[in-house]
């Protein structure tokens, strides 16, 4: 551990660390943004001067650890295999790590209180008993939606493409605020988000709904708003994956993608990153892809032309550059870790993220410095940027989470309501033949779908909307012939079928099931739950909605749109090609909505003597008036008796304007007038 130089922590933090139990007893996270003013600003130059070479490499090394607490030995075998020690704290101490990276699969993210405890324990290991060590960057990929390492009771968000469908910068800022406040409350000070890739390739296997869309202006607007929200809570945001992973057809977790477009096209993919840089984003994460327009030989992560020439020199980025995870096959299958570490630093990266062999990375950098291939002053540049960032975001001043505040900040009712609002605003109606939607109140519904589309989550929500639901579920992404046959047989007994699809453009069984259901004549409503292109292979579906995810919060908006509780207003954030790829089926910005109607008031005439009593039903397009549950035509009805209650219901394909009055009641008097 670093022990040279001046004391690095404020008195409050040192006291917090030095309790007899060795655990945090005080902290000051809040639900609102705070501006950090370091009261005892560390002398960064003195710190760097006092570091050994390995300590500098350690500051540039951010990696995951196995375990749910700093001293957890339950995953010691995994820590031993990767790092040669038993506990998360020992990993931090062995390498003098600059940062750690949390994953669910490494045991780090069971629940918010546990995460806060792990964060505090690792910070204690980093700063040491005397409080003079360097606190950690505690990092995570919490994008919201598909990629979120911490689940409920933290706020589960609909995801970036859902956000893109809302086109709303205020909601984007709110999403960033939720991510920033909740992560900081758990002791996390870096969120590797947002994704700024333009998903311009429908066959992209790794980005898809993680993207906010393919329109550079929209992604720029929403991306900057998210960044502002996160960083307002002193959580560093990272724009990723530079210079753009949206037009690839290879997943860099499993191979090395190449994009072949020209510089003019690349410039479109760069626009969100330039907007983020101009907006003050703390970090940029590299992409493990070859961009032929800049460097046809080396992937962006290892390319000096990309990271220094393009990112630093041309776009003017002065913050932290981090690699994407170095254990991904795009890197690990192509070069040894010793070489990857050296090339990444030479290219311009400050952070070596999640090397699968940290010892090899250290050895490679150490040898490169000794041989003069990398100068130690080059390492100093990166370490300086890292330490300056830790000062800027209050990591030195307050590295600890306050366990007493976690439940007050994480997963609040307000945050959950915002997530539901994003879902309501995002749901995108792409087809509505013969005004089949919204379904009439009390309709009977058959709930089926690809198991990967989680129909079992949608079914109960449909019941909550008042529908009578018959459900049949099967696991897997490809519905079996037997399952398809059962659904077809059951379709005759219901008013409508709701089917959840999941990337059906590449799944013949899903296509066959929807076609067979449509052939029954019962209306078929598809909720496309993953990438937004499924409508192109469902010509027989009567209605298609995009939910942009499979979480309960995604179905919240989709199911409410089916019932008419919300009027779908989402707009496609991407172009949808024809099924054969030749031409555009639905253009960027497309989205249907229901016609709206406002019921006019029923009038009652009540005069002495029964003969002149009456009530009048107005004629309003899209409004059906009911008396005793029976539809009544517009007109005046005379000689009513007792209490008359008239209820308005929306006509087929209509919803009522918000706040509309839908019921009127009057009790008529009887008898002759008094003399």
C-alpha positions in Angstrom: 0.0 0.0 0.0 1.1 3.6 -0.6 2.3 5.1 2.6 4.3 8.1 1.4 3.3 11.7 0.9 0.7 13.7 2.8 -2.4 12.5 4.6 -5.1 12.0 2.0 -8.4 12.0 3.8 -10.4 14.6 5.7 -10.7 14.3 9.4 -14.3 13.2 9.1 -13.4 10.3 6.9 -10.5 9.2 9.0 -12.7 9.2 12.1 -15.3 7.1 10.2 -12.6 4.6 9.3 -11.1 4.3 12.7 -14.1 3.2 14.8 -13.4 0.4 17.1 -15.5 -2.0 15.1 -13.8 -1.0 11.9 -17.1 -0.2 10.2 -18.6 3.0 8.9 -20.8 4.8 11.4 -21.3 8.2 9.7 -21.5 9.5 6.2 -23.2 12.3 4.3 -24.7 11.0 1.1 -27.9 12.9 0.1 -30.6 12.5 -2.4 -29.7 15.8 -4.0 -26.6 16.8 -6.0 -23.7 18.0 -4.0 -20.6 19.9 -5.0 -17.5 18.4 -3.5 -15.0 20.8 -2.0 -12.0 18.9 -0.7 -11.1 20.4 2.7 -7.6 18.8 2.8 -6.7 18.5 -0.9 -4.0 15.9 -1.4 -0.8 16.9 -3.0 -1.1 14.8 -6.1 2.4 15.5 -7.4 3.9 14.4 -4.1 1.8 11.3 -4.2 3.0 10.4 -7.7 6.6 11.1 -6.7 6.2 8.8 -3.8 4.8 5.9 -5.7 6.7 2.8 -6.8 6.3 1.6 -10.4 3.9 -1.2 -9.3 1.8 1.3 -7.3 1.4 3.3 -10.5 0.4 0.3 -12.5 -2.0 -0.6 -9.7 -3.8 2.8 -9.9 -4.3 2.1 -13.6 -5.7 -1.4 -12.9 -9.4 -1.7 -12.2 -10.7 -5.2 -12.0 -13.4 -7.4 -10.4 -13.2 -9.3 -7.2 -15.1 -12.4 -6.0 -17.2 -12.1 -2.9 -20.1 -10.3 -1.2 -18.0 -8.6 1.5 -14.4 -7.5 1.8 -13.4 -10.5 3.9 -15.7 -13.1 2.2 -13.9 -16.4 1.7 -16.9 -18.3 0.1 -15.4 -17.6 -3.3 -11.8 -18.0 -2.3 -11.2 -20.6 -5.0 -12.1 -18.1 -7.7 -9.9 -15.4 -6.2 -7.1 -17.8 -5.8 -7.4 -19.0 -9.5 -7.3 -15.4 -10.8 -5.3 -13.5 -8.3 -3.6 -15.9 -5.9 -5.3 -14.6 -2.8 -8.5 -15.5 -0.9 -10.6 -12.4 -0.3 -11.7 -9.3 -2.2 -9.8 -7.1 0.3 -6.6 -9.1 -0.3 -7.0 -8.5 -4.1 -7.1 -4.8 -3.5 -4.1 -4.9 -1.2 -2.0 -7.2 -3.4 -2.2 -5.0 -6.4 -2.8 -1.5 -4.8 -5.8 -1.4 -7.2 -7.1 1.9 -8.4 -10.6 0.5 -8.8 -12.8 -2.4 -8.6 -15.7 -3.6 -10.9 -18.9 -5.1 -9.6 -20.8 -8.0 -11.2 -23.6 -10.2 -10.1 -21.8 -13.4 -11.2 -18.9 -12.6 -8.9 -21.1 -12.3 -5.9 -21.0 -8.5 -5.5 -24.5 -7.4 -6.0 -27.0 -9.4 -3.9 -28.9 -6.4 -2.5 -28.2 -2.7 -1.8 -27.2 -3.0 1.8 -24.8 -5.8 0.9 -23.3 -3.7 -1.9 -22.8 -0.8 0.5 -21.1 -3.0 3.0 -18.8 -4.5 0.3 -17.9 -1.0 -0.9 -17.0 0.2 2.5 -15.0 -2.9 3.3 -13.0 -2.5 0.1 -12.4 1.2 0.7 -11.1 0.4 4.2 -8.7 -2.1 2.6 -7.6 0.6 0.1 -7.0 3.4 2.5 -5.5 1.3 5.3 -5.8 1.5 9.0 -3.9 4.8 9.1 -6.2 6.4 6.4 -3.3 7.3 4.2 -3.9 5.0 1.2 -5.7 5.9 -1.9 -9.5 5.3 -2.0 -10.9 3.2 -4.8 -12.9 3.9 -7.9 -15.9 1.6 -7.2 -17.4 0.8 -10.6 -20.3 -0.9 -12.2 -22.2 -1.3 -15.5 -25.6 -0.1 -14.4 -27.0 1.1 -17.7 -30.6 0.4 -16.8 -32.6 -2.2 -18.7 -30.8 -5.1 -20.3 -27.5 -4.4 -18.6 -28.0 -3.8 -14.9 -25.8 -5.6 -12.3 -28.0 -4.6 -9.4 -31.7 -5.6 -9.5 -34.7 -4.9 -7.3 -35.1 -3.4 -4.7 -32.9 -0.9 -6.6 -34.8 0.9 -9.3 -35.3 -1.3 -12.4 -35.4 1.0 -15.4 -37.0 0.2 -18.8 -33.6 0.8 -20.6 -32.0 3.1 -23.1 -34.0 2.3 -26.2 -37.2 2.8 -24.2 -35.8 6.1 -23.1 -35.1 6.9 -26.8 -38.7 6.1 -27.7 -39.8 8.8 -25.3 -37.5 11.4 -26.9 -37.6 13.3 -23.6 -34.5 14.9 -22.2 -36.1 15.5 -18.9 -36.8 11.8 -18.4 -33.2 11.1 -19.5 -31.9 13.5 -16.8 -34.3 11.8 -14.3 -32.9 8.4 -15.3 -29.4 9.7 -14.7 -30.4 11.1 -11.4 -31.8 7.8 -10.3 -28.6 5.9 -11.4 -26.3 8.5 -9.8 -28.1 8.8 -6.5 -28.7 5.1 -6.0 -25.1 4.1 -7.0 -23.5 6.7 -4.8 -25.7 5.6 -1.8 -24.2 2.1 -2.2 -20.7 3.4 -2.3 -20.3 3.2 -6.1 -18.7 6.2 -7.7 -18.4 5.2 -11.4 -21.2 4.0 -13.6 -20.0 2.8 -17.0 -22.9 4.4 -18.7 -24.5 5.7 -20.9 -24.2 3.7 -24.1 -23.8 6.3 -26.9 -23.6 3.9 -29.7 -26.0 4.5 -32.6 -27.7 1.2 -33.3 -27.8 1.5 -37.0 -27.4 -2.2 -37.7 -30.5 -4.3 -37.0 -28.3 -7.4 -36.8 -26.1 -6.0 -34.0 -25.9 -8.8 -31.5 -24.5 -6.8 -28.5 -25.9 -3.3 -28.5 -29.6 -3.3 -29.7 -31.9 -2.0 -26.9 -28.8 -0.8 -24.9 -28.7 2.0 -27.4 -31.0 5.1 -27.3 -31.5 4.8 -31.1 -29.8 5.6 -34.3 -30.4 9.3 -34.6 -27.3 11.2 -33.6 -29.2 14.2 -32.5 -31.5 12.2 -30.3 -28.8 10.1 -28.7 -26.7 13.2 -28.1 -29.5 15.0 -26.4 -30.5 12.1 -24.2 -27.0 11.0 -23.5 -25.9 14.4 -22.2 -28.9 14.6 -20.0 -28.2 11.2 -18.5 -24.6 12.2 -17.9 -25.7 15.4 -16.2 -28.0 13.5 -13.9 -25.4 10.9 -12.9 -22.5 13.3 -12.4 -24.7 15.7 -10.3 -24.4 13.0 -7.6 -20.6 12.7 -8.0 -20.8 9.4 -9.9 -18.5 9.5 -12.9 -20.3 8.7 -16.1 -18.5 6.9 -19.0 -19.6 7.4 -22.6 -19.3 4.1 -24.4 -18.2 2.4 -26.7 -15.9 4.8 -28.5 -15.8 5.4 -31.5 -19.1 3.6 -31.9 -20.2 -0.1 -31.6 -23.6 0.4 -33.2 -23.0 -0.8 -36.7 -21.3 -4.2 -35.9 -22.6 -7.7 -36.6 -20.1 -9.4 -34.3 -20.3 -9.3 -30.5 -16.9 -8.2 -29.2 -17.4 -10.5 -26.2 -16.8 -13.4 -28.6 -14.9 -12.0 -31.6 -13.3 -8.9 -33.1 -15.7 -6.8 -35.1 -14.7 -4.6 -38.0 -16.7 -1.6 -39.3 -16.0 -0.7 -42.9 -18.0 2.5 -43.4 -16.3 5.7 -44.6 -15.3 8.7 -42.5 -18.5 10.6 -43.3 -20.5 7.8 -41.7 -18.1 7.6 -38.8 -18.7 11.3 -38.1 -22.3 10.5 -37.5 -21.4 7.9 -34.9 -19.0 10.4 -33.3 -21.6 13.1 -32.7 -23.0 11.7 -29.4 -19.4 11.3 -28.1 -18.5 14.9 -29.1 -21.7 16.1 -27.4 -20.8 14.2 -24.2 -17.2 15.5 -24.3 -18.5 19.1 -24.7 -21.0 18.4 -21.9 -18.2 17.4 -19.5 -18.4 13.6 -19.3 -15.8 12.2 -16.9 -14.8 9.1 -18.9 -14.9 7.5 -22.3 -14.8 3.7 -22.7 -13.2 2.3 -25.7 -14.6 -0.2 -28.2 -12.9 -3.5 -29.1 -13.6 -2.9 -32.8 -11.5 -2.1 -35.8 -12.7 1.1 -37.5 -11.2 1.0 -40.9 -11.7 4.7 -41.6 -9.2 5.5 -38.8 -7.1 2.5 -38.3 -7.6 -0.6 -40.4 -5.0 -2.6 -38.4 -5.8 -2.2 -34.7 -9.0 -2.2 -32.7 -9.9 1.1 -31.1 -8.8 0.0 -27.6 -5.2 -0.6 -28.9 -5.1 2.2 -31.5 -3.1 5.3 -31.0 -4.9 6.8 -34.0 -8.2 6.2 -32.3 -7.5 7.1 -28.7 -5.0 9.8 -29.1 -5.3 11.1 -32.6 -9.1 11.0 -32.7 -10.3 11.2 -29.1 -7.7 13.3 -27.5 -6.4 15.5 -30.3 -9.4 15.9 -32.7 -12.3 15.8 -30.3 -10.4 17.4 -27.4 -11.2 15.0 -24.6 -9.2 15.6 -21.5 -10.8 13.2 -19.1 -10.2 9.5 -18.3 -10.0 6.9 -21.0 -10.8 3.3 -19.9 -10.6 0.2 -22.0 -13.6 -2.0 -22.2 -13.1 -5.3 -20.3 -9.9 -6.9 -21.4 -11.1 -10.4 -20.8 -13.5 -10.1 -23.9 -12.5 -12.4 -26.7 -12.0 -9.5 -29.1 -8.9 -8.8 -27.0 -8.0 -12.0 -25.1 -8.2 -14.3 -28.1 -6.0 -12.0 -30.3 -3.0 -10.9 -28.1 -1.4 -12.0 -24.8 -2.3 -9.8 -21.8 1.2 -8.5 -21.5 1.0 -7.1 -25.0 -2.6 -5.8 -24.6 -1.7 -3.8 -21.5 1.2 -2.2 -23.1 -0.6 -1.4 -26.4 -3.6 0.0 -24.6 -1.4 2.4 -22.6 0.6 3.4 -25.7 -2.7 4.0 -27.5 -3.8 6.4 -24.8 -5.8 4.5 -22.2 -5.5 5.5 -18.6 -7.3 2.4 -17.2 -6.8 -1.3 -17.8 -10.2 -2.7 -17.1 -10.8 -6.3 -16.0 -7.7 -8.0 -17.3 -8.1 -11.8 -17.1 -4.5 -12.0 -15.9 -3.5 -9.0 -13.8 -0.1 -10.5 -13.0 0.6 -10.7 -16.8 -0.6 -7.1 -17.3 1.7 -5.9 -14.5 4.6 -7.8 -15.9 4.0 -6.5 -19.4 3.9 -2.9 -18.3 6.8 -3.3 -16.0 9.0 -4.8 -18.8 7.9 -2.1 -21.2 9.0 0.6 -18.7 12.3 -1.1 -18.1 13.0 -1.4 -21.8 12.0 2.2 -22.5 9.0 1.1 -24.7 6.8 3.1 -22.3 8.2 5.9 -20.2 7.3 6.2 -16.5 6.2 9.7 -17.2 3.6 8.3 -19.5 2.2 6.3 -16.6 2.4 9.4 -14.4 0.1 11.2 -16.9 -2.6 8.5 -16.4 -2.1 8.3 -12.7 -2.4 12.1 -12.4 -5.7 12.0 -14.3 -7.0 9.2 -12.1 -6.1 11.0 -8.9 -7.5 14.3 -10.1 -10.7 12.6 -11.0 -10.9 11.1 -7.5 -10.5 14.5 -6.0 -13.1 16.1 -8.3 -15.7 13.5 -7.5 -15.1 13.5 -3.7 -13.7 10.1 -3.6 -10.9 11.3 -1.3 -13.2 13.4 0.8 -15.9 10.8 1.3 -15.3 7.3 -0.1 -17.7 5.6 2.3 -21.4 4.8 2.0 -23.7 5.4 4.9 -25.7 2.1 5.5 -28.4 4.1 7.3 -29.1 6.1 4.1 -29.2 3.2 1.7 -32.9 2.3 2.1 -33.8 6.0 2.1 -32.3 6.6 -1.3 -32.3 3.3 -3.2 -35.6 2.1 -4.9 -37.7 5.0 -3.5 -41.4 5.3 -4.5 -40.5 8.3 -6.5 -37.8 6.6 -8.4 -40.1 3.6 -9.2 -42.8 6.0 -10.3 -40.3 7.6 -12.7 -39.3 4.2 -14.1 -43.0 3.5 -14.7 -43.5 6.9 -16.3 -40.7 6.2 -18.8 -42.4 2.9 -19.6 -45.8 4.5 -20.2 -44.2 7.1 -22.4 -42.0 4.6 -24.3 -44.5 2.0 -25.4 -44.6 2.2 -29.2 -47.7 1.1 -31.2 -46.6 0.1 -34.7 -49.8 -1.6 -36.0 -53.4 -1.4 -35.0 -55.6 -3.1 -37.6 -59.3 -2.3 -37.4 -58.7 -0.5 -34.1 -58.3 -3.7 -32.3 -56.6 -1.8 -29.5 -57.4 -0.8 -26.9 -59.2 -4.0 -25.9 -62.7 -3.5 -24.4 -62.9 -3.6 -20.7 -63.3 -7.2 -19.3 -62.2 -8.9 -22.5 -60.9 -12.4 -22.4 -57.3 -12.9 -23.3 -55.0 -15.8 -24.1 -51.5 -15.0 -22.9 -48.7 -16.9 -24.7 -45.4 -16.3 -26.2 -41.7 -17.2 -26.6 -40.4 -18.0 -23.1 -37.5 -15.6 -23.7 -40.1 -12.9 -24.0 -41.4 -13.6 -20.4 -45.1 -13.9 -21.1 -45.5 -15.0 -17.4 -44.7 -11.4 -16.4 -47.2 -9.9 -18.7 -50.1 -12.2 -17.8 -50.6 -11.1 -14.2 -50.4 -7.4 -15.3 -53.2 -8.0 -17.8 -55.3 -9.4 -15.0 -54.6 -6.3 -13.0 -56.1 -4.3 -15.9 -59.3 -6.2 -15.5 -59.0 -8.8 -18.3 -59.9 -12.4 -17.9 -56.6 -14.2 -18.7 -56.0 -17.7 -19.8 -52.3 -18.4 -19.7 -50.1 -21.1 -21.3 -46.3 -20.7 -20.9 -43.3 -22.6 -22.2 -39.6 -21.9 -21.6 -37.1 -21.3 -24.4 -37.0 -18.9 -27.3 -38.5 -21.2 -29.9 -42.1 -22.4 -29.2 -42.5 -26.1 -29.7 -45.0 -27.6 -32.2 -47.0 -28.9 -29.3 -47.1 -25.5 -27.6 -48.2 -23.8 -30.8 -51.0 -26.4 -31.3 -52.3 -25.8 -27.8 -52.3 -22.1 -28.3 -54.2 -22.3 -31.6 -56.8 -24.6 -30.0 -57.3 -22.2 -27.1 -57.5 -19.1 -29.3 -61.1 -19.9 -30.4 -62.3 -19.4 -26.8 -61.0 -15.8 -26.2 -61.5 -12.3 -27.4 -57.8 -11.8 -28.2 -54.4 -13.4 -28.0 -51.4 -11.6 -26.6 -48.1 -13.0 -27.7 -44.6 -11.9 -26.4 -41.9 -12.1 -29.1 -38.2 -11.9 -28.6 -35.9 -11.1 -31.5 -38.3 -13.0 -33.8 -36.6 -11.8 -37.0 -34.2 -14.7 -36.5 -36.7 -17.2 -35.0 -38.8 -19.2 -37.4 -40.8 -20.9 -34.6 -42.0 -17.6 -33.3 -43.0 -16.5 -36.8 -44.9 -19.7 -37.3 -46.8 -19.5 -34.0 -48.0 -15.9 -34.7 -49.1 -16.9 -38.2 -51.0 -19.9 -37.0 -52.7 -17.8 -34.3 -53.6 -15.2 -36.8 -55.2 -17.8 -39.0 -57.8 -18.6 -36.3 -59.4 -15.2 -36.8 -59.0 -14.2 -33.2 -57.1 -10.9 -33.0 -53.4 -11.3 -32.2 -51.5 -8.6 -30.3 -47.7 -8.9 -30.3 -45.6 -7.3 -27.6 -42.0 -7.2 -29.1 -39.9 -7.4 -26.0 -36.3 -7.2 -27.3 -34.9 -5.5 -30.4 -37.6 -3.4 -32.1 -37.6 -5.0 -35.5 -40.0 -8.0 -35.0 -43.0 -6.4 -36.7 -41.3 -7.0 -40.1 -41.9 -10.8 -39.7 -45.4 -10.7 -38.3 -47.6 -9.6 -41.3 -50.6 -11.4 -39.8 -50.5 -9.8 -36.4 -53.4 -7.4 -35.8 -51.5 -5.2 -33.4 -47.8 -4.8 -32.6 -46.3 -2.9 -29.7 -42.6 -2.5 -28.7 -41.8 -2.7 -25.0 -38.0 -2.6 -25.5 -37.4 -5.0 -22.6 -38.6 -8.0 -20.6 -38.6 -6.5 -17.1 -41.9 -6.0 -15.3 -41.4 -2.2 -15.7 -41.3 -2.7 -19.5 -44.6 -4.6 -19.5 -46.1 -1.9 -17.3 -46.5 0.5 -20.2 -47.3 -2.2 -22.8 -50.1 -3.7 -20.8 -51.6 -0.3 -19.9 -51.5 0.6 -23.6 -53.5 -2.6 -24.4 -56.2 -1.7 -21.9 -56.2 2.0 -22.9 -55.0 3.2 -19.5 -52.3 5.0 -21.4 -52.4 6.3 -25.0 -49.2 5.0 -26.6 -47.0 7.9 -27.6 -43.6 6.3 -28.1 -41.7 7.0 -31.4 -39.4 4.5 -33.1 -35.8 5.5 -32.2 -34.5 3.4 -35.2 -35.6 2.6 -38.7 -37.2 -0.8 -39.2 -36.2 -2.5 -42.5 -38.4 -4.8 -44.5 -38.1 -8.4 -43.7 -35.9 -9.0 -46.7 -33.7 -6.0 -45.8 -34.7 -4.2 -49.0 -36.1 -0.8 -48.0 -37.6 0.7 -44.9 -40.8 -0.7 -43.5 -41.2 1.9 -40.7 -39.1 5.0 -40.4 -37.4 6.5 -37.5 -39.9 8.6 -35.5 -42.9 6.4 -36.5 -45.5 5.6 -33.8 -49.3 5.3 -33.7 -51.6 6.4 -31.0 -55.3 6.1 -30.3 -57.8 8.7 -31.2 -59.0 10.7 -28.2 -62.5 11.7 -27.3 -64.0 13.8 -24.5 -67.4 12.8 -23.3 -70.0 15.6 -23.3 -72.1 15.9 -20.2 -75.5 14.2 -19.9 -78.2 16.7 -19.1 -81.1 16.0 -16.8 -84.5 17.9 -16.8 -86.4 17.4 -13.5 -89.6 19.5 -13.2 -92.6 19.1 -11.0 -94.7 16.3 -12.3 -93.4 13.2 -14.0 -94.4 14.1 -17.5 -91.8 16.7 -18.1 -88.8 14.8 -16.7 -86.1 13.7 -19.1 -82.4 13.2 -19.7 -80.5 13.8 -22.9 -77.6 11.8 -24.2 -75.3 13.8 -26.5 -73.7 12.5 -29.7 -69.9 12.5 -29.5 -67.6 10.6 -31.8 -65.7 7.9 -30.0 -68.0 7.9 -27.0 -70.5 5.2 -26.1 -73.0 6.0 -23.4 -74.4 3.2 -21.2 -77.5 3.0 -18.9 -77.7 -0.1 -16.8 -74.8 -1.5 -18.7 -76.7 -1.2 -22.0 -75.6 1.1 -24.8 -78.1 3.9 -25.5 -78.2 6.1 -28.6 -78.0 9.8 -28.6 -81.3 11.5 -27.9 -83.8 12.6 -25.2 -85.4 10.0 -23.0 -88.6 11.1 -21.2 -90.5 10.1 -18.1 -87.5 8.4 -16.3 -88.1 7.1 -12.8 -85.9 7.0 -9.7 -82.1 7.2 -10.1 -80.6 7.3 -13.6 -76.9 6.7 -13.9 -75.2 7.2 -17.3 -71.7 6.0 -17.9 -69.4 6.9 -20.9 -67.1 4.3 -22.4 -64.6 4.9 -25.2 -65.6 3.6 -28.6 -63.5 1.1 -30.5 -60.0 2.5 -31.0 -60.5 5.5 -28.8 -59.3 6.6 -25.4 -60.6 9.4 -23.3 -58.7 12.6 -22.6 -57.0 12.7 -19.3 -59.3 13.8 -16.5 -62.5 13.3 -18.5 -65.8 13.0 -16.6 -67.3 9.6 -17.4 -70.3 9.2 -15.2 -73.4 11.3 -14.4 -76.3 10.4 -12.1 -79.6 12.0 -11.1 -82.5 11.0 -8.9 -85.8 12.3 -10.3 -88.5 13.6 -8.0 -92.0 12.2 -8.3 -95.5 13.5 -7.6 -97.5 16.6 -8.5 -96.4 20.1 -7.6 -97.6 21.3 -4.2 -100.6 23.7 -4.4 
